Amino acid sequence: MIGQALNRVDGPLKVTGGATYAYEFRDGDQPLYGFVVGATIGRGRITGIDTTRVESSPGVHLVLTHQNAPAQGARDLSVPFEYWRAYPTLSSPDVHHHGEPVALVVAATFEQARTAANLVDVEYAAEQGSYDFAACQDQAYAPESLIFGIPADTAVGDVDAGLRTAEVQVDEWYTTPYEFSQPMEPPACLVVPDGDDLVVYTSCQIVDAARASIAATLELDPERVHVVTQYVGGGFGSKLRIHGETILAAMAARALQRPVKVALTRQQMFSSVSVRPTSSQRVRLGAERDGRLVAIAHEVTMHTNRHVEFIEPTATATRSLYAAPNRLTSTRLVPLDVLRGEDVRAPGEAPGLLVVESAVDELAHALGMDPVELRIRNEPTVDPERGVPYSDRHLVECLRDGADRFGWERRLPEPARRRDGRWLVGYGVAAAIRVHLQGPTKAAVRLGPDGIAVVESDMTDIGTGTYTILTQVAAEGLGLPPDRVRVELGRSEFPPSVGSGGSWGAGNSSTAVHHACTALREKLLAAASSDVRSPLHGLDTAGAVFSGGSVSIDGASEALGEIVTRNCPEGLEAEGETVLLTEEPNYGAYAIHTYGAHFAEVGVDADTAEIRLRRMLGVFSVGRVLNAKTARSQLIGGMIWGVSQALAEEGVVDMRSGGFVNRDLAQYLVPVHADIPEIDAVMLDGFDDKANVLGVKGLGELGICGAGAAVANAVFNATGVRVRDFPITIEKVLPGLPLTEV
C-alpha cells in the first residue's frame, strides 16, 4: 500500500466544497468581521489615533488600537523556536515596518469593516528608516548562530591559500531579491469565545505552535486555547506561525464575547507575512584543470528586520554538496526597517543553490568541461565538513539518469550556437540537496469493533496529501483496505506534532503512525492469543500476518473487529511518536539529505530576449516514496517555483517608506499555465534506513532546490549572457545578445 499512487482520499470533499477551511467555519452566533489597518510609514511612532468617525460608522462594534488593546506577553527568546513564541500586536505606538497593524475595525459585515477602516485617522512621528539593502552593507553583523544552533560560519583548511594555488578560479557576486509565499488561501481565522476558552479556527501549518503562540500572547493557559485547522489552502512557510490577524481576532472576540472573523487581503499579505530576505552572495571556487575543486567559499549577506532577527540558512547546503579540502561559509545580516523575514519554501537551500549552482556552471565553462561531469568529479565520499558518512546519497545517479532521459548529449558546449528559427536554444543543469529533519511528533490509532481504524494527530494537511499518505501507512500497518481507515487531523486536542513544514511533515507523521500501528498490532495479538474464544488462542504470534482486515497465524484467522469486540468493545488504541533529531543517534552519526538533478531547456528570442521554458526534468533520490502521485505533484510544484525564482519573482521596495511597490499578483509576477510546458519529475527507488524505520525522507521542498539555477544556466547556454542579479529579465539579457544578421 505504501508507495502506491492512491488518489487523494480528501479529493471528493475538496472538489465538492465539503472541505471546510478556516474562514468558512460557522460556530455559534453570527460572526462579526474584522479588517486590519496597516501603518503607512516604515519607521516611527504613532502620536495620535482618531477613531470618532469609525465608531459612528454603520455596523461598527469595536475599534482596537494600542490605546485599548489588552496587555500581552512579550517574545520569549528562551523558547527555542520562533513559531511557539508570543506575537504581540498593537502592543505599543512604535512602528517597525510599513504595513504593521495599527488598528482593527470590527463590524457586522466585512464590507462595513473595510469601509470603516478607511476612516481611521492615524498621526505619526516618522523617523528616518533604513530601506536600501545595497546601501547599508557596511552595517552587516555576524549572528550568534543559525536555526537549531547551527554555526553561522564554518571553515575547513585554508580557502585563500587554496584559491591562490588553483589553476582555474571563479569569484563572483550574485544577488537574490525579496520573495513571497503567496498560497491560494490567505491567512484567515474565526475565533469563537467559549466562557474563558477560545476556539480558534485558523489556517496554520503547526497547530501546537499556533496554540502556544496565542496563549503566550494573550497570557492564557494553553489548555484554554483550542485550535482547529482541518484543511489549509497552501502555506509554503507563511503559516508556520500565526500572525497579527489571528491575535487581533482573538482580542476582539474576548472583548465582545462574539465570534470574530479576520482574513488578510492579498495586498495585505505583502506587508504582513512571510518575505524571503534579499541577499548578496559571493561564491569563490578554485579547481585544478581536471575539474577537481581545491577550494570553495560561500559568503552570504542578507537583510533582517531591525527588531526581529531572522536568518535564512543560505550557505548551509554548500557545506555538504561538493568535495574540496579548503572550505569556508559565512552569514551576515543587514538590519533594515523592512518587513521581518520568515521561512519561504526551502529556506536557505532555494536562494543558496540558485547561486552556488550558477557558479559551478561558470566554473565548468571556464574549464571547458561538461557541467554534469564536473559535478560528478567532485562527489564527496563523506560529508566534507562534518566528516561523517552519508546515510543514503545518490546524487551521481540522479545526474546520470537525468542526463540520459533528458538527452543531455545534444547540448552544445559553446553558448549561443543552437538555433530554432528566431529562438536561441540552451540546456542547463543543476544539482539539488536538501537536509532531512525530524521533530517530535505523536499520533494515535484506534481500532473500533466495526474494524475501522481512526488515526488522530494535530498534524496538518496544507494541500500536500497528508490525509492520503497517513491512510496508506495505517492501512499497510494494520492490513486494512484504505476505505477502512479514517484520518483526523488539525485539532489541538489530538496528539501534538511539529506540523507541516521544512519537508519534515510526511516523514515525522508517517513514522509516528507506523509506530502506533506496530503497538496496536501487539495489543491485538496479545488479546487474541490469550482469549480462549479466539481461533488464535495459544498460537505463536511471531508469524502473524495482517491482511484484508483480519490477522492469520498458521492457517487460523480472525477479523480484527471481532478481537476488539470481545476484548475492548469501546475500541483499542495505541500511540506512536518520533523524537527531536538531536535525540536520535543517526542524525549525529550520518549526514541525512535528499538529492536531485534538474535539467532545463529554454528558448530565448534572438531579437527581443524573451525567455521561454521549453521543457524541464528533475530526477530525485528521496528514500522510500509514500505515494507516487502526491510526491510527483510536490516535486513538480517546487520545480515550477524554481522557474519563477529564476525568471519572475522580485519584491521591489519603495525607498521612501519601506513598503513593497508591487504588492499584488498583477505586479508580483509568478508563472501561469502558459509559462510551464513539458515538465516531469522522476523518483529513484530508495530506502534510507538511517532516516527512520520506514526509510522515507521529506521531499516537499526539494523540487525548488537548484531548479532556478538549471534555468539560469540554460539561459547562459542559449545566449552567452550570464545574469547574476536575479531574476533574469529581458532588460538584463538584451544588451548582451549576439548580433543577428539583418
Stockholm file with secondary structure:
# STOCKHOLM 1.0

chainA/1-742         MIGQALNRVDGPLKVTGGATYAYEFRDGDQPLYGFVVGATIGRGRITGIDTTRVESSPGVHLVLTHQNAPAQGARDLSVPFEYWRAYPTLSSPDVHHHGEPVALVVAATFEQARTAANLVDVEYAAEQGSYDFAACQDQAYAPESLIFGIPADTAVGDVDAGLRTAEVQVDEWYTTPYEFSQPMEPPACLVVPDGDDLVVYTSCQIVDAARASIAATLELDPERVHVVTQYVGGGFGSKLRIHGETILAAMAARALQRPVKVALTRQQMFSSVSVRPTSSQRVRLGAERDGRLVAIAHEVTMHTNRHVEFIEPTATATRSLYAAPNRLTSTRLVPLDVLRGEDVRAPGEAPGLLVVESAVDELAHALGMDPVELRIRNEPTVDPERGVPYSDRHLVECLRDGADRFGWERRLPEPARRRDGRWLVGYGVAAAIRVHLQGPTKAAVRLGPDGIAVVESDMTDIGTGTYTILTQVAAEGLGLPPDRVRVELGRSEFPPSVGSGGSWGAGNSSTAVHHACTALREKLLAAASSDVRSPLHGLDTAGAVFSGGSVSIDGASEALGEIVTRNCPEGLEAEGETVLLTEEPNYGAYAIHTYGAHFAEVGVDADTAEIRLRRMLGVFSVGRVLNAKTARSQLIGGMIWGVSQALAEEGVVDMRSGGFVNRDLAQYLVPVHADIPEIDAVMLDGFDDKANVLGVKGLGELGICGAGAAVANAVFNATGVRVRDFPITIEKVLPGLPLTEV
#=GR chainA/1-742 SS CTBSCCCCTTHHHHHHTCSCCGGGCCCSSCCEEEEEEECSSSSEEEEEEECHHHHTSTTEEEEECTTTCCCCCCCCTTSSSGGGSCCCCSCSSEECSTTCEEEEEEESSHHHHHHHHTTCEEEEEECCCCCCTGGGGGGCBCCSCCGGGCCSCEEESCHHHHHHHCSEEEEEEEEECBEECCCSSCSEEEEEEETTEEEEEECCSCHHHHHHHHHHHHTCCGGGEEEECSCCSCCTTTTSSCCHHHHHHHHHHHHHTSCEEEECCHHHHHHHSCEECCEEEEEEEEECTTSCEEEEEEEEEEEEESSSCCCCCTTTTHHHHSCCSEEEEEEEEEEESSCCBCCCSSTTHHHHHHHHHHHHHHHHHHHTCCHHHHHHHTCCSSCTTTCCCBSSCCHHHHHHHHHHHHTGGGCCSSTTCCEETTEEEEEEEEEEEEECCCCCEEEEEEECTTSCEEEEESCCCSSSCHHHHHHHHHHHHHTCCGGGEEEEECBTTSCCCCCSCTTCHHHHHHHHHHHHHHHHHHHHHHHHHTCTTSTTTTCCGGGCEEETTEEEETTEEEEHHHHHHHHCTTCEEEEEEECCGGGSHHHHHSBCEEEEEEEEEEEEETTTCCEEEEEEEEEEECBBCSBHHHHHHHHHHHHHHHHHHHHTCCBCBCTTTSCBSCCSTTTSCCCCGGGCCEEEEEECCCCCTTTCTTCBCCCTTGGGTTHHHHHHHHHHHHHSCCCCBSSCCHHHHGGGSCCCCC
#=GC SS_cons         CTBSCCCCTTHHHHHHTCSCCGGGCCCSSCCEEEEEEECSSSSEEEEEEECHHHHTSTTEEEEECTTTCCCCCCCCTTSSSGGGSCCCCSCSSEECSTTCEEEEEEESSHHHHHHHHTTCEEEEEECCCCCCTGGGGGGCBCCSCCGGGCCSCEEESCHHHHHHHCSEEEEEEEEECBEECCCSSCSEEEEEEETTEEEEEECCSCHHHHHHHHHHHHTCCGGGEEEECSCCSCCTTTTSSCCHHHHHHHHHHHHHTSCEEEECCHHHHHHHSCEECCEEEEEEEEECTTSCEEEEEEEEEEEEESSSCCCCCTTTTHHHHSCCSEEEEEEEEEEESSCCBCCCSSTTHHHHHHHHHHHHHHHHHHHTCCHHHHHHHTCCSSCTTTCCCBSSCCHHHHHHHHHHHHTGGGCCSSTTCCEETTEEEEEEEEEEEEECCCCCEEEEEEECTTSCEEEEESCCCSSSCHHHHHHHHHHHHHTCCGGGEEEEECBTTSCCCCCSCTTCHHHHHHHHHHHHHHHHHHHHHHHHHTCTTSTTTTCCGGGCEEETTEEEETTEEEEHHHHHHHHCTTCEEEEEEECCGGGSHHHHHSBCEEEEEEEEEEEEETTTCCEEEEEEEEEEECBBCSBHHHHHHHHHHHHHHHHHHHHTCCBCBCTTTSCBSCCSTTTSCCCCGGGCCEEEEEECCCCCTTTCTTCBCCCTTGGGTTHHHHHHHHHHHHHSCCCCBSSCCHHHHGGGSCCCCC
//
